[in-house]
């Protein structure tokens, strides 16, 4: 897993690396689904992933 994170082992057929602000994945076969611990049954799924940019600020971690 560490080699994959550092892009040393991206030549395996089961590993794909994509760069995009939006990714849409659709299954044509029946797949088992689960969300928040609830079973969704077996059906085709459509998933959409978006990247959003947010300012991040971390306050004082050691308040006196």
C-alpha positions in Angstrom: 0.0 0.0 0.0 2.8 2.4 0.8 4.4 1.8 -2.6 1.1 2.6 -4.3 0.8 5.9 -2.3 4.3 6.9 -3.5 3.4 5.8 -7.1 6.0 3.0 -7.2 3.6 0.2 -8.1 1.0 1.7 -10.5 1.6 -1.0 -13.2 -0.7 -3.6 -11.7 -3.8 -4.2 -13.8 -6.2 -3.7 -10.9 -4.8 -0.3 -10.0 -5.9 2.9 -11.8 -4.8 6.4 -11.2 -7.1 9.3 -12.2 -6.9 13.0 -11.8 -10.1 15.0 -12.1 -12.3 17.5 -10.2 -15.3 15.3 -10.9 -15.5 11.5 -11.3 -18.6 9.6 -12.3 -18.7 5.8 -11.8 -21.6 3.6 -13.1 -22.0 -0.2 -12.8 -23.8 -2.1 -15.4 -23.9 -5.3 -13.3 -25.7 -5.9 -10.1 -23.6 -5.0 -7.1 -24.1 -5.3 -3.3 -24.4 -1.9 -1.6 -24.2 -0.6 1.9 -24.5 3.0 3.2 -24.2 4.1 6.8 -24.5 0.5 8.0 -27.8 0.0 6.1 -27.9 -2.6 3.3 -29.1 -1.2 0.0 -29.6 -4.6 -1.6 -28.2 -5.7 -5.0 -28.6 -3.4 -7.9 -26.7 -1.3 -10.4 -25.2 1.9 -8.8 -24.2 5.4 -10.0 -21.6 7.2 -8.0 -20.4 10.8 -8.3 -17.3 12.2 -6.6 -16.5 15.9 -6.5 -13.5 17.8 -5.3 -14.1 21.1 -3.5 -11.5 23.5 -2.2 -11.9 24.8 1.4 -9.7 27.1 3.4 -8.3 25.3 6.4 -7.2 27.0 9.6 -6.0 25.3 12.7 -6.1 27.2 15.9 -3.7 26.9 18.8 -3.4 23.2 19.7 -2.0 24.0 23.2 -4.1 26.7 24.8 -2.6 28.1 28.0 
